[in-house]
Amino acid sequence: MTEQQTSMTAKQASRYIGIAESTLRLWRARATGPRFFKAGKLIRYRVVDVNDWIESKLSEPIRDAGAHTQIAAQQ
């Protein structure tokens, strides 16, 4: 993917995310993956949509996990 590229093929998007292309295809069918568009018969992913989807999947770090362990040990 080049610096100026604004869209990716399914193969490029799967590599970018770090998953198999078949997983991305399954997510498309289930409408659970990143947004995509069709250019004729070709599937394309906008870089901004893939990045937004990745951001939406981020979880918050678990804070002070040691405190939870200490509380459980005291009970």
Secondary structure, DSSP 8 states (H G I E B T S, - for coil): --TT--EEEHHHHHHHHTS-HHHHHHHHHHT-S---EEETTEEEEEHHHHHHHHHHT-------HHHHHHHHHH-
